[in-house]
């Protein structure tokens, strides 16, 4: 199947805006400014099919009326040629971080744009989606503009309002997520087959990127990593520079992006022979993952699934090795809302996509292992999207002890 032909229907972007507007009216939000940049592009791609590069961007969504894509000066024409939204505005606040002055500095302003909305309906509450990533200077620019046009208005976080709509994926989104999951699994299997003594994690990451592009991905879903020994202890890492040796524990984290939709698949890998304690850690992590997936398949309460995960870890005596809950959302970001974790209870609905992300870090052993697979919530349970085998993976490349 040719992945390049699987484009989200353009009318679906307008439907997304309309659905968010319904939530906004319920919550009394008069407008939302959804911010994004190259490494956190979810709102830009979700509403406007816009892929940021160097510059940042935003989507202005009024409670009533048309949404507008907000981009920097150097991106304007490209954005106008591809955005499904009826309006695209040039904003200096979205320019690249080196802040060029430009030969022609003319642009739309937030004061003018928000003033236009104020004439249609008094602005009392404006939300920012991307609350944790919006630059301070851009926030202050929006804040000053809003104060000028509507002194009584306030700015509030709006990620939850948008993420509530994004949580259930459409059939077109699910199709792309399936393709990304397939590529991640095939890429991970390919990388495992290429492991050799003396190679580095960086080399293997390069092999992974080459393979996933060959399979149809637009690129990696996150800065992938392959780490060894003590470096596996950390929940988030970067590809290692150290040479792989006989007796190593490796952790491989692979993820592909297809039209912005992300995947992740991770496994620990044994090179040659390792201590029984390492094998036991891998086995227990695998058991916990299987039990967490079984809970997700049979339960519709997120907190019930989180409790089942904690009970499974505790039964193995590894509760102190937990770092976070068992599942996180996956879609236009490899790790997106919602998280399945204790203290956050919501209904699990068909069309939600998650990563089963089970990580145990043994601080005494100075080793950590993660089993990660993607799952789709269905009417009858779950569908495993990556479908990687659950097993203790061992490789005996040339030079490793047999």
Secondary structure, DSSP 8 states (H G I E B T S, - for coil): --GGG----HHHHHHHHHHHHHHHHHHT-SEEEEEEBTTB-HHHHHHH-----SS-EEEEEESSS--EEEE-GGGHHHHHHH-SSSEEEEBGGGS-TT----S----B-HHHHHHHHHHHS---EEEEESTTTS-HHHHHHHHHHHHHH-TT-EEEE-HHHHHHHHTB--HHHHHHHHHHHHHHHHHHHHHHHH--TT-BHHHHHHHHHHHHHHTT-SEESS--EEEEGGGGGSSS-----SB--TT-EEEEEE-EEETTEE--EEEEEEES---HHHHHHHHHHHHHHHHHHHHHHH--BHHHHHHHHHHHHHHTT-GGGB-S-SEEE-SSSSSEEEEEBTTB--B--TTBEEEEEEEEEETTTTEEEEEEEEEEE-SSSEEESS----S-EEE--TTS--
